[in-house]
Amino acid sequence: MNETLTSLITYPAPDGAALNDDFSVRVRTEEGKYQDLFTYLVRVDMHDVREASMATFDFTGVVEVEITYRREALHQVDIRPLASHIDFNYDSNKIWLRLDRPCNLSIEANGDRFHNLHLFAHALEEDAPDPESSDVAFIEPGEYEIQNKIDLLRHTSQAAGPAKRVIYFGPGMHRFQDGLFHVPSNATVYLAGGSVIIGSLVCDHVENVHIRGRGMVYLRDIEKSTYWRSVQINYSSHITVEDIISIDPPHYSIHLGKSENVRIRGFKSFSTRGWCDGIDMMSCKNVLIEDVFLRTSDDCIAIYASRGEFKGDTSNVRVNRAVLWADVAHPVMIGVHGDHEGEGDTIENISFHHIDILEHHEPQDGYWGCLAINAGDQNTVRNVSFNDVRIEPFELGRLFDIRVFHNPKYNPVPGSRVENVYFNDVSYQGTCDNPSVIAGYDANRRVTGVHFRNLLINGEPIMNAEAGNFQCNEFQSNVTFE
């Protein structure tokens, strides 16, 4: 770890990490000395997998970033989300940025979104554990059976008490021979900057767990058939996942099943394989997701009720400040799965705030929608709001898809109702010929109460369904624009 004036921290890449030399990146404090950043290779997209780049650092105050583009001559630069309004200039093959706040950015040279640089500029960590403390079980890099390392934790517990247990993965490559690390209750799992974990972190029937740090969970070389998730949270409560990065898991980046009081903050993920969603939840309550960057080859965030072994409603989910990039499928999907064998479930009290959508590309028209609510399996979806959502030009799909529907591939029966959905301050800049949809299934399975306030498409206020290119069938009612 290198530190300059306590306001800029960079982390070395461990031996064996996959790097990409399309970009070289340096960062410095004002008037300070430049420090080189390691640019990791991250694969993106599923239809045509390509190699992009990623670099990270921590800072406070103001820093200057110098980026050298190596693939070809540089004649255009885009920095997204556009709403970040980052000051930059470029000349020849170099780009210069000035950053005065934490941000998650895509640096795109010559319009190329698939060989871009993902730059994650974090705030400085607070209260990071001390690896030399007697309260910490420090794990050196290497290949080992992680469950055997729990003996270290037991010794730590005797000295620190069960509420202060810390498992600290030091910088370097860690490969779990047994694959899955079943995290115990009342523990902090800390991934130090420069650490790379090859294995899955599992919270199963536990409570009071904090998974955090500047490290990565790297699963690119793990077989798809394992269906491992970077983090799995089942039947658990009071769980926090903070700031770690997930790279190419065989299944979801984070899976939540029948869990409550979960907070996911500062999480970043990349995926390239089928059914590799970002954050998916089934039958959960009281979930807070904030300050995330999700570039996935399936839904970025999916909110469901009953599915498989997880039974029950889902409620009280809030997403704040998210950058969503769906190379495949939906940035946001709500409602598909539920108790189809019984009377269905209720998915309610869901809100999204301050969202930037950077891509939506789906070849199958049954899976379109940047913001999608598709009630299946006799579900009722109600009391959902989207607030301050900025949708940038995307390749293929539609803006809104609000339906009670029946997809035989996933739903034995149709949904029940969608009601009380609010879109406040949503804007789209770009071309989309595919109409948005608001549609019930039949006279008894309806969509009702969908309200748009300050919907802007290419800067024009949308005051009715026709102006917004909406298709509304006869099984919907009380759709308003203002």
C-alpha positions in Angstrom: 0.0 0.0 0.0 1.3 3.4 -0.9 0.1 6.6 0.8 0.7 10.3 -0.1 -0.2 13.0 2.4 -2.8 10.6 3.8 -5.2 11.7 1.1 -4.3 9.3 -1.7 -4.0 5.5 -1.4 -3.3 3.1 -4.1 -3.1 -0.7 -4.0 -0.7 -3.1 -5.8 -2.1 -6.0 -7.9 -1.1 -9.4 -6.6 1.1 -11.7 -8.6 -1.1 -13.7 -11.0 -3.8 -11.1 -11.4 -5.2 -10.6 -14.9 -4.1 -7.1 -16.1 -4.9 -5.1 -19.2 -2.6 -2.6 -20.9 -5.2 -0.9 -23.1 -4.9 2.1 -20.7 -2.2 3.2 -18.3 -3.4 5.3 -15.4 -1.6 7.6 -13.0 -3.0 9.7 -10.1 -1.7 12.4 -7.9 -2.7 14.9 -5.3 -2.5 18.5 -6.5 1.1 19.4 -7.0 2.0 15.9 -5.8 3.9 13.1 -7.5 2.1 10.7 -9.8 1.4 7.2 -8.6 0.8 4.4 -11.1 -2.5 2.4 -10.8 -2.8 -1.2 -11.8 -5.4 -1.7 -14.5 -7.2 -5.0 -14.1 -8.7 -7.0 -17.0 -12.5 -7.3 -16.6 -14.5 -9.2 -19.2 -17.8 -7.7 -20.3 -20.9 -8.6 -22.3 -22.2 -12.1 -23.0 -23.1 -12.1 -26.7 -19.5 -11.1 -27.7 -17.2 -11.3 -24.6 -14.6 -8.5 -24.7 -11.8 -7.4 -22.5 -12.3 -4.0 -20.7 -10.2 -2.4 -18.0 -10.6 -1.4 -14.3 -8.6 0.7 -11.9 -9.3 1.9 -8.4 -7.9 4.1 -5.7 -8.9 5.9 -2.5 -8.7 9.6 -1.9 -9.9 12.7 -0.1 -9.7 16.3 -1.3 -8.7 16.9 -5.0 -6.7 14.6 -7.2 -5.6 14.7 -10.8 -5.8 11.6 -13.0 -3.7 11.0 -16.2 -4.9 8.3 -18.5 -2.9 7.1 -21.5 -4.9 5.2 -24.2 -2.9 2.6 -26.0 -5.2 0.8 -28.4 -5.2 3.3 -31.2 -5.2 7.0 -32.0 -7.5 9.0 -29.7 -10.0 11.3 -31.3 -13.1 11.1 -29.0 -13.6 10.8 -25.2 -16.8 10.2 -23.3 -17.0 10.0 -19.5 -20.1 8.5 -18.1 -22.5 8.7 -16.3 -22.9 12.0 -18.1 -24.6 13.4 -15.0 -21.3 13.2 -13.2 -20.2 16.3 -15.1 -16.5 15.4 -14.7 -14.0 18.1 -15.8 -11.6 16.6 -18.3 -9.5 17.4 -21.4 -7.5 15.3 -23.8 -4.8 15.7 -26.4 -3.0 13.1 -28.5 -3.3 9.8 -26.6 -3.8 11.3 -23.1 -6.8 12.2 -21.0 -6.7 14.3 -17.8 -9.4 14.4 -15.1 -9.8 16.4 -12.0 -11.8 14.7 -9.3 -13.0 16.3 -6.1 -15.4 13.7 -4.9 -15.8 9.9 -5.0 -17.2 8.5 -8.2 -17.6 5.4 -10.4 -16.9 6.3 -14.0 -16.7 4.7 -17.5 -13.9 6.3 -19.6 -14.7 5.5 -23.2 -12.2 6.2 -26.0 -13.5 6.7 -29.6 -17.0 5.6 -28.6 -15.9 2.1 -27.5 -18.0 0.9 -24.6 -16.6 -2.6 -24.6 -12.9 -1.9 -24.2 -13.4 1.0 -21.9 -11.8 1.9 -18.6 -13.9 1.6 -15.4 -12.4 4.0 -12.9 -13.5 3.6 -9.3 -12.4 6.5 -7.1 -13.4 5.7 -3.5 -13.5 7.8 -0.4 -10.9 6.9 2.2 -11.8 3.9 4.4 -12.9 4.5 7.9 -12.1 2.2 10.8 -10.3 -0.4 8.8 -9.1 -3.2 11.0 -5.5 -3.4 12.0 -3.9 -6.6 10.7 -1.5 -6.8 13.6 -4.1 -6.4 16.3 -4.7 -9.3 18.6 -8.4 -9.0 17.7 -7.7 -10.0 14.1 -7.2 -13.4 12.5 -4.8 -12.6 9.7 -4.8 -15.0 6.7 -1.8 -15.0 4.4 -2.4 -15.4 0.6 -2.1 -18.9 -0.8 -4.2 -22.0 -1.6 -5.8 -23.6 1.4 -9.0 -25.1 2.9 -10.7 -22.0 4.2 -12.8 -23.9 6.8 -9.6 -25.1 8.5 -8.7 -21.4 9.0 -11.7 -21.1 11.3 -9.4 -22.3 14.0 -7.7 -18.9 13.8 -11.1 -17.3 14.4 -11.7 -19.4 17.5 -8.5 -18.3 19.0 -9.3 -14.7 18.2 -12.8 -15.1 19.7 -11.3 -16.1 23.1 -9.4 -12.9 23.2 -11.8 -10.5 21.7 -15.2 -11.9 22.4 -17.7 -13.1 19.7 -18.9 -9.6 18.8 -15.5 -8.5 17.6 -14.2 -11.4 15.5 -12.3 -10.2 12.4 -11.1 -12.4 9.5 -8.5 -10.4 7.6 -7.5 -11.6 4.1 -4.1 -10.0 3.4 -2.9 -8.6 0.0 -2.3 -11.3 -2.5 -4.2 -14.2 -4.2 -6.3 -16.5 -2.0 -7.7 -19.7 -3.4 -10.2 -21.7 -1.4 -9.6 -25.4 -2.1 -13.1 -26.1 -0.7 -14.6 -23.3 -2.7 -17.2 -21.9 -0.3 -16.4 -20.0 2.9 -19.3 -20.3 5.3 -19.0 -17.0 7.3 -19.9 -17.4 11.0 -22.2 -15.0 12.9 -20.8 -12.0 14.7 -17.8 -11.6 12.3 -16.2 -9.1 10.0 -14.6 -10.5 6.9 -12.1 -7.9 5.6 -10.6 -8.1 2.1 -7.5 -5.8 2.1 -6.7 -3.7 -0.9 -4.7 -5.8 -3.3 -6.3 -9.1 -2.1 -8.1 -11.4 -4.6 -10.4 -14.1 -3.3 -11.0 -17.1 -5.6 -14.0 -18.6 -3.8 -17.5 -17.7 -2.6 -18.5 -16.0 0.6 -21.6 -17.6 2.1 -23.8 -16.3 4.9 -26.2 -19.1 5.7 -28.4 -18.9 8.8 -26.1 -16.3 10.4 -26.4 -12.7 11.8 -24.3 -9.7 12.4 -21.8 -10.1 9.6 -19.9 -7.4 7.9 -18.1 -8.2 4.6 -15.9 -5.2 3.6 -12.6 -3.9 2.2 -11.0 -2.9 -1.1 -10.3 -6.5 -2.3 -12.0 -8.5 -5.0 -13.8 -11.8 -5.4 -12.6 -13.3 -8.7 -14.5 -16.2 -10.1 -13.8 -16.0 -13.9 -12.1 -19.5 -13.9 -14.8 -21.2 -11.9 -17.0 -23.6 -13.9 -20.5 -22.3 -14.7 -22.0 -25.5 -13.4 -21.0 -24.6 -9.8 -23.5 -21.7 -9.8 -21.4 -20.0 -7.2 -22.2 -16.4 -6.2 -19.5 -14.0 -5.1 -21.6 -13.4 -2.0 -24.6 -15.6 -1.0 -26.9 -14.5 1.9 -29.5 -17.0 2.9 -31.8 -17.0 5.9 -29.7 -14.4 7.6 -30.1 -11.0 9.2 -28.1 -7.8 9.9 -25.6 -8.4 7.0 -23.5 -5.7 5.4 -21.5 -6.0 2.2 -19.4 -3.0 1.5 -17.0 -1.8 -1.2 -15.7 -5.1 -2.5 -15.6 -5.9 -6.2 -17.0 -9.0 -7.9 -15.5 -10.2 -11.2 -17.2 -12.8 -13.4 -19.1 -15.1 -11.1 -20.8 -18.2 -12.5 -24.2 -17.0 -11.2 -25.4 -13.9 -9.4 -22.9 -11.4 -8.0 -24.9 -11.2 -4.7 -27.9 -13.5 -3.9 -30.3 -12.8 -1.1 -32.8 -15.5 0.0 -35.2 -15.1 2.9 -33.0 -12.6 4.6 -33.7 -9.2 6.3 -31.9 -6.1 7.4 -29.3 -6.3 4.7 -27.2 -3.4 3.5 -25.1 -3.4 0.3 -23.0 -0.3 -0.1 -20.2 0.6 -2.5 -20.3 -2.8 -4.2 -19.1 -3.2 -7.8 -19.6 -6.1 -10.2 -18.9 -7.4 -13.7 -20.3 -10.6 -15.3 -20.4 -12.2 -18.7 -22.3 -15.5 -18.4 -25.9 -16.4 -18.6 -28.1 -15.8 -15.5 -25.2 -13.8 -14.0 -27.4 -11.0 -12.5 -26.0 -8.4 -10.2 -28.0 -8.3 -7.0 -31.1 -10.6 -6.8 -33.3 -11.1 -3.9 -36.1 -13.6 -3.1 -38.5 -13.2 -0.1 -36.5 -10.5 1.7 -37.3 -7.6 3.9 -35.6 -4.4 4.8 -32.8 -4.2 2.1 -30.8 -1.1 1.4 -28.6 -0.9 -1.7 -26.5 2.3 -2.2 -23.6 3.6 -4.2 -23.2 0.5 -6.4 -21.9 0.0 -9.9 -23.3 -3.1 -11.6 -22.2 -4.1 -15.2 -23.9 -7.4 -15.7 -24.9 -9.9 -18.4 -28.4 -10.3 -17.0 -30.6 -8.2 -14.8 -28.6 -5.7 -12.7 -31.1 -5.6 -9.8 -33.9 -8.1 -9.6 -36.6 -8.1 -6.8 -38.6 -11.3 -6.5 -40.8 -13.1 -3.9 -40.9 -16.9 -3.5 -38.5 -18.9 -5.6 -37.2 -22.4 -5.0 -36.6 -23.0 -1.3 -37.2 -19.3 -0.3 -40.9 -18.6 0.5 -42.7 -15.4 1.3 -43.3 -11.8 0.4 -40.6 -9.1 -0.3 -40.9 -5.6 1.2 -39.1 -2.5 2.1 -36.3 -2.4 -0.5 -34.5 0.9 -1.2 -31.9 1.6 -3.8 -29.9 4.9 -3.6 -27.3 6.2 -6.0 -26.7 3.3 -8.4 -25.0 3.0 -11.8 -26.7 0.2 -13.8 -25.2 -1.2 -17.0 -27.1 -4.2 -18.4 -25.1 -5.6 -21.3 -28.0 -8.2 -21.4 -31.6 -8.0 -20.1 -33.0 -5.4 -17.6 -31.2 -2.8 -15.5 -34.2 -3.1 -13.1 -36.6 -6.1 -12.9 -39.4 -6.5 -10.3 -42.0 -9.2 -9.8 -41.5 -12.3 -11.9 -41.2 -15.1 -9.3 -43.7 -15.9 -6.5 -45.8 -18.5 -4.8 -47.5 -19.9 -7.9 -48.7 -23.0 -6.1 -50.6 -20.9 -3.5 -52.2 -17.5 -3.7 -49.1 -15.6 -4.8 -47.0 -13.2 -2.9 -46.8 -9.4 -2.4 -43.8 -7.4 -3.4 -44.3 -3.9 -2.0 -42.7 -0.7 -0.8 -39.8 -0.6 -3.3 -38.0 2.6 -4.1 -35.2 3.7 -6.4 -33.5 7.1 -6.0 -30.7 8.8 -8.1 -30.1 6.1 -10.7 -28.0 6.3 -13.8 -28.7 3.6 -16.5 -25.8 3.3 -19.0 -27.0 0.4 -21.1 -29.9 -1.9 -21.9 -29.3 -4.5 -24.6 -31.7 -7.4 -25.0 -32.3 -9.2 -28.3 -35.5 -10.9 -27.0 -38.5 -8.6 -26.9 -40.1 -10.6 -24.0 -37.3 -9.3 -21.8 -37.3 -5.6 -22.6 -37.5 -2.7 -20.2 -35.0 -0.4 -18.6 -37.4 -0.1 -15.7 -39.5 -3.3 -15.7 -42.3 -4.5 -13.4 -43.5 -7.9 -14.6 -45.9 -9.5 -12.1 -46.1 -13.3 -12.6 -46.9 -16.3 -10.4 -50.0 -14.7 -9.0 -47.9 -11.9 -7.4 -49.2 -8.5 -6.5 -46.6 -5.7 -7.0 -47.5 -2.4 -5.4 -46.2 0.8 -4.0 -43.1 1.2 -6.2 -41.4 4.5 -7.0 -38.6 5.6 -9.3 -37.1 9.0 -8.5 -34.5 10.9 -10.3 -33.6 8.3 -12.9 -31.3 9.3 -15.9 -31.3 6.8 -18.8 -28.6 7.3 -21.4 -28.7 6.0 -25.0 -29.0 2.2 -25.1 -28.7 -0.3 -27.8 -31.8 -2.5 -27.8 -35.0 -2.7 -25.6 -37.6 -0.3 -24.3 -37.9 2.3 -21.6 -40.8 1.0 -19.5 -42.4 -2.4 -19.2 -45.2 -2.5 -16.7 -47.3 -5.6 -16.9 -49.2 -8.4 -15.3 -47.9 -11.2 -17.5 -47.3 -14.9 -18.0 -43.9 -16.1 -19.3 -44.3 -19.9 -19.6 -40.5 -20.3 -19.3 -40.5 -18.9 -15.7 -44.2 -18.6 -14.6 -46.6 -21.6 -14.3 -49.4 -19.0 -13.9 -49.9 -15.2 -14.6 -49.5 -12.6 -12.0 -52.4 -10.9 -10.1 -52.0 -7.1 -10.0 -49.6 -4.1 -10.4 -50.8 -1.0 -8.5 -49.5 2.3 -7.3 -46.3 2.9 -9.3 -44.8 6.3 -9.4 -42.1 7.7 -11.8 -40.8 11.1 -10.7 -38.2 13.0 -12.6 -37.2 10.3 -15.1 -35.3 11.4 -18.3 -34.1 9.7 -21.4 -31.8 11.1 -24.1 -31.6 9.0 -27.2 -33.5 7.0 -29.8 -35.9 4.2 -28.9 -38.4 3.0 -31.5 -39.7 0.2 -29.4 -42.8 1.4 -27.5 -43.1 1.2 -23.7 -45.8 -1.1 -22.4 -48.5 -0.7 -19.7 -50.7 -3.8 -19.8 -52.8 -6.0 -17.6 -53.3 -9.7 -18.3 -57.1 -9.8 -18.3 -60.1 -8.2 -16.7 -59.2 -9.6 -13.3 -55.5 -9.2 -13.5 -55.0 -5.5 -14.0 -52.4 -2.7 -13.9 -53.8 0.3 -12.1 -52.4 3.6 -10.8 -49.2 4.3 -12.8 -48.2 7.9 -12.5 -45.5 9.9 -14.4 -44.4 13.2 -13.1 -41.8 15.2 -15.1 -41.0 12.5 -17.6 -38.6 13.9 -20.2 -37.7 12.2 -23.5 -35.0 14.1 -25.4 -35.8 17.1 -23.3 -39.5 17.2 -24.2 -42.1 16.8 -21.3 -44.3 13.8 -21.9 -47.9 14.7 -21.0 -49.8 11.6 -22.4 -49.2 8.0 -23.5 -49.1 8.8 -27.2 -46.4 11.4 -26.8 -44.3 9.0 -24.9 -44.8 6.1 -27.3 -46.7 3.9 -24.8 -48.8 0.9 -25.7 -51.6 0.6 -23.1 -54.1 -2.3 -23.4 -57.7 -2.4 -22.1 -56.7 -4.0 -18.8 -55.0 -1.0 -17.3 -56.5 2.1 -15.7 -55.6 5.4 -13.9 -52.4 6.1 -15.9 -51.5 9.7 -15.5 -48.9 12.2 -16.8 -48.1 15.6 -15.4 
